[in-house]
Amino acid sequence: MAYRGVILKAYPTATQRQKIEQTFGCCRLVYNNRLAKRQERADSKPRIISFPEIRSEYFKDFPFLDSVDIRACLGTTTDLSSLRFKSKRDHWQSYRTWGVSLNRERTRIDLPIVGSIKVKGFFGSYSRIVGASIKRAPLGEYYIVLTLEFKPEPRPNKGGQIGIDVGLDLYSVDSNGHENNNPQYYEKSLKKLKRLQRRLDRKTKDSKNYEKQRRRLAKVHAKIANQRKDYLQKLTTTLIRENQTICVEELDIQAMLADKSASQHIASASWRMFRDMLTYKAAWYGNELKLATPSLISRSICPHCGYKSSGNTDRLTSMRMCPNCKKFFDADQRVASKILLNAL
């Protein structure tokens, strides 16, 4: 059995929104209290507290906890690894709960205390619902993320073997010579983002105009994130359907982000998300994902004369000119072939 998450758009009523917001606040209260006590005793291991403990410790001082989903409050005690106190001003608010159920038409979800909420989204086949996370996005929209248990079934593919090199000029080049353009959603919206950010900086913080402008800016960021995720989902699904063995380079993204000249472009490319999608899809559908060691792959060796250049080894451009023989070569396709040979 395997697990996957399904994101559903939720449409709570005004009363349900009030209950959800109350649960957010109570979960923050318990979380911040437990985090403060953990820091006082310098305890590095979070401990799950039981229902009798939370009742005796909190209900006397905070009797309103009895009106929300107590399981959500209990779940916050396992999330203390971030060591950051939560605030009601955080743009993303969320809590986890269990014991949710779905109606037969898959149009409504029954949450503890909150009740039956209308939802929209694609479920697919699954055996049971493990749990749910209720989230409020920066734009004020509500989402329910279900954790579903399902039995993955291997899908037939064309049985190919492929090496993939990711870059910035082109998003990816494979060992067969196929190229995928980098959509650069963030770069194309950068001018608009800067303009909206300047307008936000001129507003009085916490005013109504400030909140309106913040939502306009958040809407653009949300669109960029959705475009990027959609592009990577389609790209990775195509690769999984056409190949049995997929080889990628094991990149140290954090070290690459230290290069300030290209850090913004690298972060926008989301290479880590690309590899994560390939990882879980390969596990679900019976494909093989292999990693190649970067130290064994050189991007600067000329295929014509074998000269190794010490410069121009970045990922901003695909075409390189050899300083020795003055001939051009496609470094990305050559590296993709090297990745395939190294990983197999």
C-alpha positions in Angstrom: 0.0 0.0 0.0 1.1 3.6 -0.6 -0.1 7.0 0.4 -0.9 10.1 -1.7 -2.3 13.6 -1.0 -5.4 15.0 -2.7 -6.1 18.7 -2.6 -9.7 19.7 -2.6 -11.3 23.2 -2.8 -13.6 23.6 0.2 -16.7 25.8 0.3 -17.6 26.2 4.0 -20.6 28.2 5.2 -20.2 31.2 7.4 -20.9 29.1 10.5 -18.4 26.5 9.4 -15.7 29.1 8.6 -16.1 30.5 12.1 -15.6 27.0 13.6 -12.6 26.4 11.4 -11.1 29.8 12.4 -11.7 28.9 16.1 -9.9 25.6 15.6 -6.9 27.4 14.0 -6.7 29.7 17.0 -6.9 26.8 19.6 -4.3 24.8 17.7 -2.0 27.8 17.7 -2.6 28.2 21.5 -1.7 24.6 22.3 1.3 24.6 19.9 2.8 27.8 21.2 2.3 26.7 24.8 4.0 23.3 24.2 6.8 24.9 22.2 7.5 27.5 25.0 7.6 24.7 27.6 9.9 22.6 25.5 12.3 25.5 25.1 12.3 26.1 28.9 13.4 22.5 29.6 15.7 22.4 26.5 14.0 19.2 25.4 14.9 18.2 21.8 12.3 15.4 21.5 8.6 16.4 21.1 6.2 14.3 23.1 2.7 13.4 22.2 0.3 14.4 25.0 -2.8 12.3 25.7 -6.4 13.5 25.9 -6.5 13.3 29.8 -3.2 15.3 29.9 -4.5 18.1 27.6 -7.8 18.2 29.5 -6.2 18.6 32.9 -3.5 21.0 31.7 -5.5 23.3 29.4 -9.2 23.0 29.9 -9.2 24.6 33.4 -7.6 27.8 32.0 -9.0 27.6 28.5 -12.5 26.0 28.7 -13.3 27.1 25.1 -11.0 24.2 23.9 -13.9 21.9 24.5 -15.9 23.5 21.7 -13.4 22.7 18.9 -11.9 19.5 17.5 -9.7 18.3 20.3 -7.8 15.8 18.0 -6.5 18.7 16.0 -5.1 20.3 19.2 -3.5 16.9 20.1 -1.9 16.7 16.7 0.0 20.0 17.1 2.2 18.5 19.8 4.1 16.4 17.2 4.9 19.4 15.0 7.4 21.2 17.2 10.4 20.6 14.9 10.2 24.0 13.3 10.9 25.8 16.6 8.9 28.8 15.3 5.9 30.2 17.2 2.7 30.5 15.1 0.8 33.7 14.8 -2.7 34.6 13.7 -1.1 37.0 11.2 0.5 34.0 9.3 -0.8 34.0 5.8 -1.2 30.2 5.8 -3.3 28.6 8.6 -3.8 24.9 9.0 -4.6 22.0 11.3 -4.8 18.3 11.0 -7.5 15.9 12.0 -8.7 12.4 11.7 -12.0 10.5 11.5 -13.2 12.3 8.4 -15.7 10.7 6.0 -16.9 11.3 2.5 -20.4 11.0 1.1 -21.2 8.6 -1.7 -21.3 11.3 -4.4 -17.8 12.6 -3.3 -19.1 16.1 -3.1 -19.1 16.6 0.7 -16.7 15.8 3.5 -17.7 15.4 7.1 -15.2 17.0 9.5 -15.3 16.6 13.3 -17.2 19.5 15.0 -17.3 21.5 11.7 -19.8 19.2 10.0 -20.4 18.5 6.3 -18.5 20.8 3.9 -19.0 21.0 0.1 -15.7 20.2 -1.8 -14.6 20.0 -5.4 -11.6 18.0 -6.7 -10.4 14.7 -8.2 -10.0 11.7 -5.8 -9.1 8.8 -8.0 -9.2 5.2 -6.5 -8.3 4.6 -2.9 -9.0 2.2 -0.1 -9.4 4.5 2.9 -8.9 8.0 4.2 -6.1 8.2 6.6 -6.4 11.8 7.7 -7.1 15.4 6.6 -5.4 18.8 6.8 -7.6 21.9 6.6 -5.8 25.0 5.2 -6.6 28.6 4.7 -4.6 30.1 1.8 -3.3 33.7 1.8 -6.2 34.7 -0.5 -8.7 33.5 2.1 -9.7 30.3 0.2 -10.1 27.0 2.1 -8.6 23.7 1.1 -8.8 20.2 2.5 -5.8 18.0 1.8 -6.8 14.3 2.2 -4.2 11.6 2.9 -5.4 8.6 1.0 -4.2 5.0 1.2 -4.3 3.2 -2.1 -2.8 0.3 -3.9 -0.5 1.4 -6.8 -0.7 -0.5 -10.0 2.3 -0.6 -12.4 1.4 1.1 -15.7 2.7 0.0 -19.1 5.3 2.2 -20.6 7.5 2.2 -23.8 10.4 0.6 -21.9 13.0 3.3 -22.7 16.1 4.3 -20.8 16.8 8.0 -20.5 19.2 10.4 -18.9 18.0 13.9 -18.0 20.0 17.0 -17.5 18.2 20.0 -16.0 19.2 23.6 -16.8 18.1 27.2 -16.9 18.3 28.1 -20.6 16.4 24.9 -21.4 14.5 23.3 -18.5 15.7 19.7 -19.4 17.5 17.9 -22.2 17.5 14.2 -22.4 20.0 11.7 -23.8 17.8 11.2 -26.9 18.2 14.9 -27.8 14.7 16.0 -26.8 14.5 19.4 -25.3 11.9 21.0 -22.9 11.8 24.8 -22.7 12.0 26.6 -19.4 8.6 28.4 -19.0 10.1 31.0 -16.6 6.8 31.8 -15.0 8.4 33.8 -12.2 10.7 35.8 -14.5 7.8 36.7 -16.8 5.8 38.0 -13.9 8.7 39.7 -12.1 7.9 43.2 -13.3 4.3 42.9 -12.2 5.4 41.5 -8.8 7.8 44.4 -8.2 5.1 46.9 -9.1 2.6 45.3 -6.7 5.2 45.0 -4.0 6.1 48.7 -4.2 2.4 49.6 -3.9 2.1 47.4 -0.9 5.1 49.0 0.8 3.4 52.4 0.5 0.3 51.2 2.3 -0.2 51.6 6.1 0.3 48.1 7.6 -2.9 46.3 8.8 -5.1 48.8 7.1 -7.9 47.8 4.7 -6.0 49.1 1.7 -3.0 47.2 2.8 -5.0 43.9 3.0 -6.5 44.5 -0.5 -3.0 45.1 -2.0 -1.6 42.1 -0.1 -4.3 39.9 -1.7 -3.5 41.2 -5.1 0.2 40.3 -4.6 -0.7 36.9 -3.2 -2.9 36.1 -6.1 0.0 36.6 -8.6 2.3 34.4 -6.4 -0.4 31.7 -6.3 -0.8 31.8 -10.0 2.9 31.4 -10.6 3.1 28.4 -8.1 0.1 26.7 -9.8 1.6 27.2 -13.3 4.9 25.8 -12.2 3.3 22.8 -10.5 1.1 22.1 -13.5 4.0 22.2 -15.9 6.1 19.8 -13.8 3.2 17.4 -13.3 2.7 17.1 -17.1 6.4 16.8 -17.8 7.1 14.1 -15.2 3.9 12.1 -16.2 5.1 12.1 -19.8 8.6 10.9 -18.8 7.1 8.1 -16.6 4.8 6.9 -19.5 7.6 6.8 -22.1 10.5 5.3 -20.1 11.1 2.4 -17.7 14.4 3.7 -16.4 15.0 7.4 -15.7 18.4 8.8 -14.6 18.9 12.2 -13.1 21.8 14.1 -11.6 21.9 14.2 -7.8 22.3 18.0 -7.4 23.1 19.9 -4.2 20.5 22.6 -4.6 21.4 24.4 -1.4 25.0 24.8 -2.4 24.0 26.0 -5.9 21.7 28.7 -4.3 24.8 30.3 -2.8 25.6 31.6 -6.2 23.8 35.0 -6.0 24.0 35.6 -9.7 21.8 32.6 -10.5 20.0 31.8 -7.2 16.7 33.4 -8.3 16.6 31.4 -11.5 17.5 28.2 -9.8 14.8 28.6 -7.1 12.3 29.4 -9.8 13.2 26.3 -11.8 12.2 24.0 -8.8 14.5 21.2 -9.7 13.8 19.6 -6.3 10.1 19.5 -7.0 10.8 17.9 -10.4 12.9 15.1 -8.8 10.4 14.6 -6.0 7.6 14.1 -8.5 9.6 11.6 -10.5 10.5 9.8 -7.3 6.9 9.1 -6.1 5.5 8.5 -9.6 8.3 6.0 -10.3 7.5 4.2 -7.0 3.8 4.1 -7.8 3.9 2.9 -11.3 6.9 0.5 -11.3 9.5 2.6 -13.0 13.2 2.9 -11.9 14.7 6.3 -10.9 18.4 6.3 -10.6 20.7 9.1 -9.5 24.1 10.0 -11.0 27.0 11.4 -9.0 27.7 15.0 -10.2 31.5 14.6 -9.5 31.8 12.0 -12.2 30.1 14.2 -14.8 31.9 17.1 -16.4 30.0 19.8 -18.4 33.2 21.4 -19.8 34.9 18.6 -21.8 34.7 19.3 -25.5 33.4 16.2 -27.5 35.4 17.3 -30.6 39.0 17.6 -29.2 38.6 16.4 -25.5 39.8 19.7 -24.1 38.6 20.4 -20.5 37.8 24.1 -19.9 38.0 25.6 -16.5 35.3 28.2 -17.1 31.8 28.6 -18.5 30.5 25.6 -16.6 27.2 27.2 -15.4 23.8 26.1 -16.4 22.6 29.4 -17.8 23.4 28.4 -21.4 23.3 25.1 -23.3 25.6 25.8 -26.2 29.3 26.1 -25.4 32.4 27.1 -27.4 35.6 25.1 -26.9 38.5 27.6 -26.3 40.9 25.1 -27.9 39.3 24.1 -31.2 36.7 27.0 -31.3 33.9 24.6 -32.1 30.4 24.8 -30.5 28.8 21.8 -28.8 25.6 21.2 -26.9 26.8 20.6 -23.3 23.3 19.6 -21.9 22.7 16.7 -24.3 26.3 15.5 -23.8 25.8 15.6 -20.0 22.4 13.8 -20.3 24.2 10.9 -22.0 26.8 10.9 -19.3 24.2 10.8 -16.6 22.6 7.8 -18.3 25.9 5.9 -18.5 26.9 6.9 -14.9 23.6 5.9 -13.3 23.2 2.5 -15.0 
